[in-house]
Amino acid sequence: MSRKTISSGGLSAGRRILIIGLSGAATLLAAAMFVALWAAWVFQGVGPAAREGDATTVSLRRGASVPEIASTLERAGVVRSAAVFVTAAKLTGAARSLQAGEYLIPSHASMARVLADIRDGQVVRRQITIPEGMTSEMAAELLSREPALTGVAPAPPEGAILPETYQFEKGEDRAAVLKRMMDARDEVVTMLWNRRQPGLPFTTVEEAMTLASIVEKETGIASERPRVAAVFVNRLRKGIRLQSDPTIIYGISGGRPLGRGIRASEIAAPTPYNTYRIDGLPPTPIANPGRAAIAAVLDPPQTDELFFVANGKGGHVFAATLDEHNANVAKWRSVERSKAKGTGESVPVGEGGETDPASIKAEP
């Protein structure tokens, strides 16, 4: 066979290179398509199962880069591939908007959902509740005991915060949460003060808050607050001492429960907060009143009532005259004696409770 026949029956070097090149390109294209399909499945498909329970908590620090966020998510077991997460974040533009915080990732959540939640800042919202009538010192202690918060928040002035439920994020500064509580109080007080009833027997917001705090501590029944407020407003107008047990307690313990009745010696003690001994209002609020108590003080109903006393059922009975009041007190004393007889305890001096007034001996 001649050399010419062999050459004409085979492929030229150029064609062989072309075929090899096309074959390689097809292989690369197939590989790329496989990778793209795999990445799409990883991004859009069902995500990993939570290692424990129905969800996984992941904390992303402030200032973290996209690769760091992706690695954190992969280590936590909520995404299958950090590389795919980084690529998706960049291609979708989400990389510019990822937000720090604590996230609760449901089991089997897709990477697409994880990315969207972090882009939208769907962080875990924790909450803390300041009960109505809590003192500022006790509220600061409550904040200090919340382990998810950071920093220090000293107790603000009495009556400076609004009792409510407040949301916060893990790692948030306690001072920032406290500021929201104080800002909320200012907003509510400003609104209600601007709508206040004319002719009230006080002239400043601080005085209004002081009276509202007394109303708050006198009754835990919301429907009674306007009526209790009216009693105290009427007494201030007539120059009658308020004679409120909670003010005595505040002067003794700073508003913390005594765990006993008020003693006769404590009623007689001339402290700045003893409204049995001082005229008008005490020097500061005795707690943080809620919006209902503040509203009641700034717009009390028109009544002629000057007295109230516990009724033995958790509420109070009201009276316009001393004779009516003394009759109500006698009934309450009978209830006290019955309770004391059943427990073997003696009847305390005063009315024995933070929410009960000590206006037994009140005289116009």
C-alpha positions as CSV (number, residue, x, y, z in Angstrom):
1,M,0.0,0.0,0.0
2,S,1.4,3.4,-0.9
3,R,1.9,6.3,1.5
4,K,-0.6,8.4,-0.6
5,T,-3.4,5.8,-0.1
6,I,-2.9,5.9,3.7
7,S,-3.1,9.7,3.8
8,S,-6.2,9.9,1.6
9,G,-8.0,7.2,3.7
10,G,-7.4,8.9,7.1
11,L,-8.2,12.3,8.8
12,S,-6.0,15.2,8.6
13,A,-4.3,16.6,11.7
14,G,-6.4,19.7,11.6
15,R,-9.7,17.8,11.5
16,R,-8.6,15.5,14.3
17,I,-7.8,18.6,16.5
18,L,-11.2,20.1,15.6
19,I,-13.0,16.9,16.6
20,I,-11.1,16.6,19.9
21,G,-11.9,20.3,20.6
22,L,-15.6,19.9,19.9
23,S,-15.8,16.8,22.0
24,G,-14.1,18.6,24.9
25,A,-16.4,21.6,24.5
26,A,-19.4,19.3,24.6
27,T,-18.1,17.7,27.7
28,L,-17.5,21.0,29.3
29,L,-21.0,22.2,28.3
30,A,-22.6,19.1,29.7
31,A,-20.6,19.5,32.9
32,A,-21.6,23.2,33.1
33,M,-25.2,22.3,32.6
34,F,-25.0,19.7,35.3
35,V,-23.4,22.1,37.7
36,A,-26.1,24.7,36.8
37,L,-28.9,22.3,37.3
38,W,-27.3,21.1,40.6
39,A,-26.9,24.7,41.8
40,A,-30.5,25.5,40.9
41,W,-31.6,22.4,42.8
42,V,-29.5,23.4,45.8
43,F,-30.9,26.9,45.7
44,Q,-34.5,26.2,45.0
45,G,-34.9,22.7,46.3
46,V,-35.7,21.4,49.8
47,G,-33.0,22.4,52.2
48,P,-31.3,20.3,54.9
49,A,-33.2,19.0,57.9
50,A,-32.6,20.7,61.2
51,R,-30.1,18.9,63.4
52,E,-32.4,19.2,66.4
53,G,-36.1,20.1,66.5
54,D,-38.1,21.9,63.8
55,A,-35.7,24.8,63.3
56,T,-32.1,26.0,63.7
57,T,-31.1,29.3,65.3
58,V,-28.3,31.1,63.5
59,S,-26.7,34.4,64.6
60,L,-25.0,36.6,62.0
61,R,-22.7,39.2,63.4
62,R,-22.7,42.9,62.3
63,G,-20.1,43.6,59.6
64,A,-19.9,40.0,58.4
65,S,-18.9,39.6,54.8
66,V,-21.0,37.5,52.4
67,P,-18.5,34.6,52.4
68,E,-18.5,34.7,56.2
69,I,-22.3,34.6,56.3
70,A,-22.4,31.7,53.9
71,S,-19.8,29.8,55.9
72,T,-21.8,30.4,59.1
73,L,-25.0,29.1,57.4
74,E,-23.2,26.0,56.0
75,R,-21.6,25.2,59.4
76,A,-25.0,25.5,61.1
77,G,-26.4,23.0,58.6
78,V,-29.1,25.3,57.1
79,V,-27.6,25.5,53.5
80,R,-25.9,22.8,51.6
81,S,-23.2,24.9,49.9
82,A,-21.6,28.2,50.9
83,A,-20.3,28.7,47.4
84,V,-23.8,28.5,45.9
85,F,-25.1,30.9,48.6
86,V,-22.4,33.4,47.8
87,T,-23.0,33.1,44.0
88,A,-26.8,33.4,44.4
89,A,-26.4,36.4,46.8
90,K,-24.3,38.2,44.2
91,L,-26.4,37.3,41.1
92,T,-29.7,38.4,42.8
93,G,-28.2,41.6,44.3
94,A,-29.1,40.4,47.8
95,A,-25.4,40.6,48.8
96,R,-25.7,44.3,49.2
97,S,-28.7,44.0,51.7
98,L,-27.9,41.0,54.0
99,Q,-28.7,42.0,57.6
100,A,-27.1,40.9,60.8
101,G,-29.1,39.4,63.6
102,E,-30.6,36.2,65.0
103,Y,-32.5,34.0,62.6
104,L,-34.7,31.0,63.1
105,I,-34.3,28.8,60.0
106,P,-37.1,26.2,59.6
107,S,-36.1,22.6,58.9
108,H,-35.8,21.9,55.1
109,A,-36.0,25.6,54.3
110,S,-34.8,26.2,50.7
111,M,-31.6,28.3,50.3
112,A,-33.8,30.8,48.3
113,R,-35.9,31.3,51.5
114,V,-32.9,31.6,53.7
115,L,-31.4,34.2,51.5
116,A,-34.7,36.1,51.2
117,D,-35.2,36.1,55.0
118,I,-31.6,37.4,55.6
119,R,-32.0,40.0,52.9
120,D,-35.4,41.2,54.4
121,G,-34.1,41.1,58.0
122,Q,-36.6,38.6,59.3
123,V,-34.8,38.3,62.6
124,V,-36.0,36.6,65.7
125,R,-38.0,39.1,67.8
126,R,-37.8,38.6,71.5
127,Q,-39.9,40.5,74.0
128,I,-39.8,41.9,77.5
129,T,-42.9,43.0,79.5
130,I,-42.8,45.8,82.0
131,P,-46.0,45.4,84.1
132,E,-48.1,48.4,85.1
133,G,-47.1,49.7,88.4
134,M,-43.5,48.4,88.4
135,T,-40.9,50.8,89.8
136,S,-38.1,52.0,87.6
137,E,-35.5,50.2,89.7
138,M,-37.4,46.9,89.3
139,A,-37.7,47.5,85.6
140,A,-33.9,48.1,85.3
141,E,-33.4,44.9,87.2
142,L,-35.7,43.0,84.8
143,L,-33.6,44.3,81.9
144,S,-30.4,43.4,83.6
145,R,-31.6,39.8,84.0
146,E,-32.4,39.3,80.3
147,P,-29.5,37.3,79.0
148,A,-30.1,38.1,75.3
149,L,-29.4,41.8,75.9
150,T,-26.0,43.5,76.3
151,G,-24.7,46.6,78.1
152,V,-25.9,48.4,81.2
153,A,-29.1,50.4,81.7
154,P,-29.2,52.3,85.0
155,A,-32.7,52.9,86.5
156,P,-34.3,56.0,85.1
157,P,-36.4,58.4,87.2
158,E,-39.6,57.0,88.6
159,G,-42.5,57.3,86.2
160,A,-40.2,57.7,83.2
161,I,-41.1,54.6,81.3
162,L,-44.3,53.2,79.8
163,P,-45.3,49.8,81.0
164,E,-45.8,47.7,77.8
165,T,-44.4,44.7,76.0
166,Y,-41.3,45.6,74.0
167,Q,-39.6,43.7,71.2
168,F,-35.8,43.5,70.9
169,E,-33.2,41.6,69.1
170,K,-30.5,39.3,70.6
171,G,-27.4,41.3,71.4
172,E,-29.3,44.7,71.5
173,D,-28.0,47.1,74.1
174,R,-30.1,47.4,77.2
175,A,-29.8,51.2,77.1
176,A,-31.4,51.2,73.6
177,V,-34.4,49.1,74.8
178,L,-34.8,51.4,77.9
179,K,-34.8,54.5,75.6
180,R,-37.6,53.0,73.6
181,M,-39.6,52.6,76.8
182,M,-38.9,56.2,77.8
183,D,-39.7,57.5,74.4
184,A,-43.0,55.6,74.4
185,R,-43.9,57.1,77.7
186,D,-43.2,60.6,76.4
187,E,-45.3,60.0,73.3
188,V,-48.3,58.8,75.3
189,V,-48.0,61.5,78.0
190,T,-47.7,64.3,75.4
191,M,-50.8,63.1,73.6
192,L,-52.9,62.8,76.7
193,W,-51.6,66.0,78.3
194,N,-52.6,68.0,75.3
195,R,-56.1,66.6,75.6
196,R,-56.3,67.0,79.4
197,Q,-59.4,68.2,81.2
198,P,-59.3,71.9,82.1
199,G,-59.2,73.0,85.8
200,L,-57.2,70.0,87.1
201,P,-55.6,70.5,90.5
202,F,-52.0,70.1,89.2
203,T,-50.0,72.1,86.6
204,T,-47.1,69.9,85.5
205,V,-46.7,66.6,83.7
206,E,-44.6,65.4,86.7
207,E,-47.5,66.0,89.0
208,A,-49.9,64.2,86.7
209,M,-47.5,61.2,86.6
210,T,-47.2,61.2,90.3
211,L,-51.0,61.1,90.8
212,A,-51.3,58.5,88.0
213,S,-48.8,56.3,89.8
214,I,-50.8,56.4,93.0
215,V,-54.0,55.5,91.0
216,E,-52.1,52.6,89.4
217,K,-51.0,51.2,92.7
218,E,-54.4,51.7,94.4
219,T,-56.3,49.3,92.1
220,G,-55.6,46.5,89.7
221,I,-59.0,46.7,88.2
222,A,-58.9,48.8,85.0
223,S,-62.6,49.8,85.2
224,E,-62.0,51.4,88.7
225,R,-59.1,53.6,87.7
226,P,-61.2,56.6,86.4
227,R,-63.3,56.5,89.6
228,V,-60.2,56.2,91.9
229,A,-58.6,59.1,89.9
230,A,-61.7,61.2,90.5
231,V,-61.6,60.6,94.2
232,F,-58.0,61.8,94.4
233,V,-58.7,64.8,92.2
234,N,-61.6,65.8,94.3
235,R,-59.5,65.5,97.5
236,L,-56.8,67.6,96.0
237,R,-59.3,70.3,95.0
238,K,-60.7,70.3,98.6
239,G,-57.3,70.3,100.2
240,I,-57.9,66.9,101.8
241,R,-54.8,64.7,102.3
242,L,-54.7,61.7,99.9
243,Q,-54.0,59.2,102.6
244,S,-52.9,56.5,100.3
245,D,-51.2,53.3,101.5
246,P,-49.0,52.7,98.5
247,T,-47.3,56.0,99.1
248,I,-46.4,54.9,102.6
249,I,-45.0,51.6,101.2
250,Y,-42.9,53.5,98.7
251,G,-41.4,55.6,101.5
252,I,-40.5,52.4,103.4
253,S,-39.4,50.0,100.7
254,G,-39.1,51.9,97.5
255,G,-42.2,50.3,96.2
256,R,-41.3,46.7,96.9
257,P,-44.0,44.6,98.6
258,L,-43.8,44.6,102.4
259,G,-45.3,41.2,102.7
260,R,-47.4,42.4,105.7
261,G,-49.8,45.1,106.7
262,I,-48.7,48.7,107.3
263,R,-47.9,49.4,111.0
264,A,-49.5,52.2,113.0
265,S,-46.0,53.6,113.5
266,E,-45.4,53.7,109.8
267,I,-48.7,55.6,109.2
268,A,-47.5,58.1,111.8
269,A,-44.0,58.4,110.4
270,P,-43.4,61.8,108.7
271,T,-41.7,60.7,105.5
272,P,-41.9,62.8,102.2
273,Y,-44.1,60.0,100.8
274,N,-46.5,59.6,103.7
275,T,-49.7,61.1,102.3
276,Y,-51.2,60.7,105.7
277,R,-48.8,63.3,107.0
278,I,-48.1,65.6,104.0
279,D,-50.5,67.8,102.1
280,G,-50.9,67.3,98.3
281,L,-48.8,65.0,96.3
282,P,-45.5,63.3,97.2
283,P,-42.3,64.6,95.6
284,T,-42.1,62.0,92.8
285,P,-44.1,59.2,91.2
286,I,-44.1,56.0,93.2
287,A,-44.2,53.6,90.2
288,N,-44.6,53.6,86.4
289,P,-48.3,54.0,85.6
290,G,-49.9,52.5,82.5
291,R,-51.7,54.6,79.9
292,A,-55.1,53.8,81.4
293,A,-54.1,55.3,84.7
294,I,-52.5,58.4,83.1
295,A,-55.7,58.9,81.0
296,A,-57.9,58.6,84.0
297,V,-56.0,61.2,85.9
298,L,-55.9,63.7,83.0
299,D,-59.6,63.2,82.2
300,P,-61.4,62.0,85.4
301,P,-65.2,61.6,85.6
302,Q,-67.2,64.3,87.4
303,T,-68.1,62.8,90.8
304,D,-68.5,64.0,94.3
305,E,-66.8,60.9,95.8
306,L,-64.1,61.4,98.3
307,F,-63.5,58.0,99.8
308,F,-63.0,54.4,98.8
309,V,-62.2,51.2,100.6
310,A,-61.7,47.5,99.7
311,N,-64.9,45.5,99.3
312,G,-63.3,42.1,100.1
313,K,-63.8,40.9,96.6
314,G,-60.8,42.4,94.9
315,G,-62.5,45.7,94.2
316,H,-63.5,48.8,96.1
317,V,-66.7,50.6,97.3
318,F,-66.8,54.4,97.0
319,A,-68.5,57.1,99.1
320,A,-69.2,60.8,99.0
321,T,-69.6,61.3,102.7
322,L,-67.6,60.3,105.8
323,D,-70.6,58.5,107.3
324,E,-71.0,56.3,104.1
325,H,-67.3,55.7,104.1
326,N,-67.2,54.7,107.8
327,A,-70.0,52.2,107.1
328,N,-68.1,50.7,104.2
329,V,-64.9,50.5,106.4
330,A,-66.9,48.6,109.1
331,K,-67.9,46.1,106.5
332,W,-64.4,45.7,105.3
333,R,-63.1,45.3,108.9
334,S,-65.7,42.5,109.3
335,V,-64.3,40.8,106.2
336,E,-60.7,41.2,107.6
337,R,-61.7,39.7,110.9
338,S,-63.3,36.7,109.2
339,K,-60.2,36.2,107.1
340,A,-57.9,36.5,110.2
341,K,-60.1,34.1,112.1
342,G,-59.8,31.5,109.4
343,T,-56.0,31.8,109.2
344,G,-55.3,32.5,112.9
345,E,-53.6,35.8,112.0
346,S,-54.2,39.1,113.6
347,V,-55.9,42.0,111.8
348,P,-53.2,44.4,110.5
349,V,-53.2,48.1,111.1
350,G,-54.1,50.0,107.9
351,E,-55.7,48.0,105.1
352,G,-52.9,45.5,104.6
353,G,-52.4,45.6,100.9
354,E,-50.6,47.6,98.2
355,T,-53.8,48.1,96.2
356,D,-56.0,49.1,99.2
357,P,-56.3,52.7,100.4
358,A,-55.7,53.6,104.0
359,S,-58.3,56.4,104.0
360,I,-60.0,54.9,107.1
361,K,-59.6,58.0,109.3
362,A,-60.0,60.5,106.5
363,E,-61.8,63.6,107.4
364,P,-62.7,66.6,105.1
